[in-house]
Amino acid sequence: MDPTGEYYEVIEEKQRRFGNLRDSSTKIPIETIDFEAYAEGQNHAKETKLIPEELVE
C-alpha cells in the first residue's frame, strides 16, 4: 500500500479520464479506414520499434 496515496490517485485519475481500458474497444466502419495510411503507420512502427514483433505479424 502506498502511504502517500499518490499511486491510487494516479489510478483513479486514469480511470476517470479513460475508463477501464481493458474493456474498451473502438468500432470503426471498414470503409472509413485509409489502408495506405495504416500500412505506412505500421511500417513506421516496425522501423522505430514502437510495436513488439509479435503484435506486428
C-alpha positions in Angstrom: 0.0 0.0 0.0 1.3 3.4 -0.9 1.4 5.5 2.3 1.1 8.8 0.4 -1.9 7.7 -1.6 -0.3 9.1 -4.8 -0.3 5.7 -6.6 -4.0 5.4 -6.0 -4.7 8.9 -7.2 -3.0 8.2 -10.5 -5.0 5.1 -11.0 -8.3 6.9 -10.1 -7.4 9.8 -12.5 -6.6 7.3 -15.3 -9.9 5.6 -14.8 -11.8 8.9 -14.6 -10.2 10.1 -17.9 -10.1 6.9 -19.9 -12.4 4.4 -18.3 -11.5 0.8 -18.0 -9.1 0.3 -20.9 -9.2 -3.5 -20.8 -12.9 -3.5 -21.6 -12.9 -0.7 -24.1 -12.9 -1.1 -27.9 -13.4 1.2 -30.8 -15.6 0.1 -33.7 -14.7 1.8 -37.0 -16.6 1.0 -40.2 -14.2 -0.7 -42.6 -14.9 1.7 -45.4 -13.6 4.6 -43.4 -10.1 3.1 -42.9 -7.3 4.5 -45.1 -5.3 1.3 -45.7 -2.4 3.2 -47.3 -2.0 5.3 -44.2 -2.5 2.3 -41.9 0.3 0.4 -43.8 2.6 3.4 -43.6 2.0 3.7 -39.9 2.7 0.0 -39.4 5.9 0.3 -41.3 6.9 3.3 -39.3 6.2 1.4 -36.1 8.3 -1.5 -37.2 11.2 0.7 -38.1 11.1 2.7 -34.9 10.4 -0.4 -32.8 7.2 1.1 -31.3 5.3 -2.2 -31.7 6.7 -5.5 -30.5 7.3 -8.0 -33.3 4.6 -10.4 -32.1 2.0 -7.7 -32.5 3.2 -6.6 -35.9 2.6 -10.1 -37.5 
